[in-house]
């Protein structure tokens, strides 16, 4: 891909992220691998809706600026972690889409087989543990999930997607937020029917025909769940134990 074309694509994706309300103020960051040791990255302190090609920064794979006037995003180290663990990946998109971010705040993963489109293009989307933005905690928090997933929720922060092209990484962010919104509405209605193992097996055949690879269909199947049981599972049990333990400690310390 031509360098100029890569820059134009970054500007366009930034504009779409801002227009769709996936980023507020100067939130979010995008990067694209443009060479063996070269990354094109968005600058810090700039609204992605009003970014120009000249503002973009060229760095090496350690995040050191090679060309550009502005400073790269402080979250670039999280992007670099993805490129380090997945050499085939060409682009990373990080944003704070409100519904998906709400799931990250609630600590609820989007890891169930519900919508065929999400199942095929994203698979399960776990929640990475909370990490202080712009610190080394960020790459460490996503590390356990990068090899086995293509999209992640970041606890109390936002979402991140990656792919073999910037367009695909951006579309994954759109699919993620759309899926989160639909699951949220269904939860409000009180019931979520999951795809059963048979439907998932058929989807798997479709995925294989489309060459979608191993991250497809790692989400959970079940007959269905209600708003009360949606988030149940090992994580929910742990949270419940923690809540009860905290209440007990509070009660004891009162006496
Ligand atoms: Zn962020």
Boltz pocket constraint, residues with backbone or C-beta under 6 A from the ligand:
constraints:
  - pocket:
      binder: B
      contacts: [[A, 27], [A, 28], [A, 75], [A, 94], [A, 95], [A, 96], [A, 133], [A, 157], [A, 158]]
      max_distance: 6.0
